[in-house]
Amino acid sequence: MMYAVSSPKTCNCISYPRIQSPHFHQKHLASTRLRVSAASSAEPNGIKIEYTPWLIVGLGNPGNKYHGTRHNVGFEMIERISQAEGILMNTIQSKALVGIGSIGEVPVLLAKPQTYMNFSGESVGPLAAYYRVPLRHILLVYDEMSLPNGVLRIQPKGGHGHHNGVKSVMEHLDGRREFPRFCIGIGNPPGTMDMKAYLLQKFSTLEREQVDAALEQGAEAARTLVLEGFSSRINRFNLGQKYKYHKV
């Protein structure tokens, strides 16, 4: 069974389940019927804002033992977005810590699965189904060893890249891969260091500074993605990240 499906082309609205959350209504989203696509008159550049809800999920492991480790940077990005957008992470649903709010006028659900990394799909699948989030609006945030430390990359789709958390999510989305990825570079293990030990290790002082700067940039990029989709600004963001450590 697939938990998240694309919205039919004939449908011009989507039901967003009503949650009794003061913060949710605080963000002026009391209506449970939202237009799928509409042009915002407030946007002078003519960008169309799609009001379909987004599910932004950071992958990691729960517990103080794993706090600040390389494998938990997905959790850290969710925390940074939560702070930037004023979305309280104060609800447990579908084995995940969640926060309900909005970015601009777009409804957003932030989630940190509490299932442990390898079973993240047990949270993502049911949340996507409950909130009727289309695949194109499920943004998965996770660590990526193929990228240098602190380098970010946003893609509209992809494989699992042998990442067990991503693999679990795909399995609970019926094997589909057509959902956005927000990768946070953590670099490769040095020498012959065991990969598991590397992932569960905390960052060095320099690495920590690079990651903290990346999290700030990432929160702003997530906002851009939600409001504009895969626009030219996201393309420029990816290009800038690719060469951020290259000195001219």
N, C-alpha and C positions, 0 to 999 in steps of 0.2 A: 504494500500500500504506500502511495506517495503522499507525504504530509504537506508538501507545498506545491501548488500548481500555478501556472501563469493565468492571469485573468482572461476570460473569453473576450474576444474583440467586440462582441455585441454588447457587452456590459459597460455602462458608463458610471457605475458607482460600486462601492464596496462597503460591506457592513464591518464596522470596527466595534467589537464587543465592548459593552459598557463595563468599566471597572470602577468600583467604589474607592477611588483614590483622590484625596483632596488635591494633591499636586497635579494630577491629571487634569482636573477641571480648572485648576489654577492657570493652566497654560491655554485656556480658552478653547478646549476641545470637547465640550460637553456633548455636542451632537455625535450620534453614532452612525450617521450616514454622510460619507464624504465623497466629493467628486474625485474621480480617478485622475483627470487631467484638466487643468484650467490655466489660462494665462493670468498672471498677477499684474494688475494695473500699476502696482507699486514698483515694478521692475522696468526701468527706462531702457534697458538693453533688449527687451522683448523676450527674455528667457521664459519658457513655460515651466511652471512648477507643478509637479505631479504630487497629488495629495494622498496617494496610496501609502499606507504605513510602511515603515522600515523596521526591520529586526536587525540590530547590530550586536553581534555576539563575539566576545573575546574568549579565546581558549586559554586554559590554564589548569592548575591543580589547587584545590581549596586547602586552607590551613596555613598557619604561620610558618611551618617548616619550608614551604615553597615560596613564601613571599620574597620578591626581589630577585628570583632566579631567572635565568634566560628563558626557560620554558613558560614563564608566566607573564611575559610582556603583553600578551593579548588581554589579560586581566587589567594590566596597568593602563592600556589605551582606553578601555571602557571607563575606568575610574577618572581619567583625564577628561574624556568627553562628558561624563556625568558632571564634573565640576564646572566645565566651560559652559554647559547648557543649563545648569541648574536642575538636573534631573536626579531625584533622590532614588538611590538603590535600596529600597526598603520592603521589598515583597519577595516571598518565595513561591515560585510557580514552576511546575514541570521540572523539578530537581535543579532549579537555577535561581540565583539571586537576580531579581529584575528591577528595573526602574522604568516608569511610564511617564512620558512627557512629549516634548516636541522640539524640533529644530526649525526655527522660523514658525511657519504655520503647518509644517508637515509632522504628523504623529510619528513618534519613534518609541521603540521598545529596546532598551539596553539590557543585555543579559550576560551573566557569568555562570556557566554551568558548574554545579557543585558535584558532578558525577565522577570527577577525575578525568584527565585528558582523554584517555582512550575510549571513554563512553560518552563523549560530548554530544553525540547525535541523539541520545536519549532525552536531552533537553531541547535541542534545536528543532527536531521534527515536530513534537507536540506543540511547541510555542508557535511555529510557523502555521500549523494547522488551525490552532485556536484563534489566532488573530488574522487568519486568511491573508498571510503575507505571500505575494508572488515570489518566485525564485529570484527574479531580477532585483528584489529589494531585501534579500538576505545577505548582509555584509558580514563576512567571517574574518576576524582579526586574529592573527597568530604569528609566532616566531618562524623565521626562515633562515636556515643555515647557508643557503646559496647566495645570500646577500651580505655585504659587509656590515659590520656592526653599526646600527643607527641609520641605515639606509632603508627607505620605505618604498613600497610599490603597490599600486592599486590596479587590479585587473577585473574585467567583467566576468571572467570565468577561468577555469583551469582544472588540472587534475589534483591528486592528493599529494604528489611529490614525496611519497613514503612518510608523510606526517600522519601519525595514528589518530590525532584528533580530527583532522580534516577527513580522513578515511571514514571515521565513525559518522561524521555529519553526512557525507555522501551516501553512506549505506542507509541512513534514515530518511533520505530524500530520494529513495528508489534509485540510487546510483547516478542521479543527475549531477551535472557539473556546471550547469549554466547559472551560477550565482556568483556575485562579486567577492573578491578576495582582497584583504588589506594585509600585506606581508610586512613584518618588521624584521629587518636584518639583525642577526646575532653572530654572524661569521661561523667559520668552521673550527672544530677542535684543533688545538695545536699539536703537532707531532702525532704520536700514537695514543693520545688521550682517549679514553673510552667515551663514546658519544653520550651515553646516558649520564655519566658523571658530569660531562660538560654542560648538558642541558639543565641539570639540577644545581649548577654552581651559580653563585652570585657574580655580578659584573665587577670588573676592576674599577678603580676610581675614574680612569679615563673613559672606559666603556660606559660607565654610569652617566657621565656627563653627556656623552653622545646620545644615549638612549633618552635621557630626560629632554634634550633639545628636540629629538625626533618625535617624542610624544606630544610636545606643544605643536609642532608642525602637523602632526597627524590629526589632532583634534580639529584643526582648521580645515584640513583636507576632507575629513569626514563630513563636516558641515557643507562644504562645497559640493560634494557628491550627492548628498541628500537633496539639496536645493536645486542643483543644476544637472544632475546625472553625469554621464561620462562626456563632459564638455571639453572644450579646448583647454580650459584651466586645469583639468585633471591631467591632460596630456603634458602640459607644461610642468605640472608638479612632478610627474614621473621622470621627465627629462632632467629636471633640476636635481632630483634625488640621485639619479644615476651618476651624475658628475659632481656631487656635492663635495667629495674629498679630492677632486682633481684640481690642482693649482695651475692657473694659466701662466 
